[in-house]
């Protein structure tokens, strides 16, 4: 019995961390708009015209694909704790960004996901706040 308890404890302890509370985040999301705020200037991009981006999220990973202008794609692992969503960009077509860790606040309003946070990539000269609005693809 003692060995069974020890084995069960070790087995449970070796399980990967889960984002089980992230099930509301799972799915395919289409980007509606992207706002970039840097040095007091705000630039808003409408993703419903001339370009399209989707983000796909499962229990442990995310991926995004963007086309219309320049093709853009990336993905990796993420964690979610409360409303704090942290992406670990393991793969990206721009190597300056690869390996970056980006923390955002996420909220859900009906079928609209809002993601806000700082993107800072010294190698690419990027340091701005972003606000992205997505709608869940049905």
N, C-alpha and C positions, 0 to 999 in steps of 0.2 A: 504494500500500500504506500509506504514511504517513497519508493522509487516511482510509482505511478504519479504521485503528487509532484515530485521533483521533475519528472519528464513533462508533465502537463504545464508546469510553471515555465520551464525552459522553452517549450514549444510556443506558448503564448508570448513570451518575451522576445522571441525571434521573428515574430510576424512584422511585416513592414508597417510603418505608420500609415494610418488611413485618413482620408478626407471624407469619411462617411457622412459628415454633416454637410458636405458639398453637393449632395445629390440635386439640390435645386439649381446648381450651377451647370450640371451636366447637360450636354446637347450641342447643337450647332447654333451659333449666333451670327447675325449679319450686322456689320457695322453701318450705322446710320450717319453718324457725324463724329469728327475728331477735332477737338480744340487744343491748340498748343499755346501756352502762355509763357513767354520768355521776356525778361527785362521790361515788363509792363505792357508788352504788345501781345495781342491775341490774334491768332490766325485760326479760322474755322474752315474745315474741309467737309463738304457735303458728299457723302459716299453713296448717295442715291442717284447721282448723275456722273457719267463718264468713267467711273471706276467702281470696283466692288471688292469687299473684303469680308471673309468669314473667319470666325474663331470656333474651333471644335474643342470641347472640354469633356474629359471623362473623369473617373475617380482620382486619377493621379497625374495626368498629363494634359497639355494643351497644344494646339497647333493653329497657325493662322496662315492664310493664303490671300494675297492681294493681287488683283490684276486690273487693267484698264489703262494705267500709265506704265510705270516700270513694274515688272513682276517682283514680288516680295514674298518670302515665306520663311517661317521659323517655327520653333516649338521647343518643348522640354517639359520639365516637371513643374508642379506648383504645390503650394500648401495654402490652406484656408483656415484661419482662426478667427472666429467671429466674422467681422466684415473686412479683416485684413487678408488680402489675396496677394501672395508672393510668387512671382514667376521666376524660374531658373531657366534662362534662355540657353539651352544646351546645343541647339542647332539654329543657324541663321545664315542666309546667303551673304550677309555683310559680316565678315569675320571680326570687325572691330566691336560688334555688339555681342558676339558669341561668348558665353560664360557669364554674362551679366545677370545680376539679380535685381529685380524691380518689384517694389512693394506698392500696392494700390489699396484703396478702399473701394469696396463694391457694394452696391445696393440694387435691389430689385423693386421695380415699380410696375405692377401688372406683368406684362411680358417684355418689359424694357429693362435691360441691365445697364447700370451706369458704373463706370470704372474711372477713378480719379487717382492721380499720383504723380510722382516725379520720375522722369527718365533722365539719367545722367550717364553719359558714356564719354569719358575723357578722350579716348582715341579717335572718336568721331566728332568731337566738338559739340556734343549734344548736352544741354542742361536746361530742361524745361518741364513745366507741369503739363499734364495732359488730362483731358476729360473726354472720355469716349462713351457714346451711347449705342447700344446694340439692341436688336430685336430678335427674339427667339424664332428660329426657322421651324415651321410646323411640318 
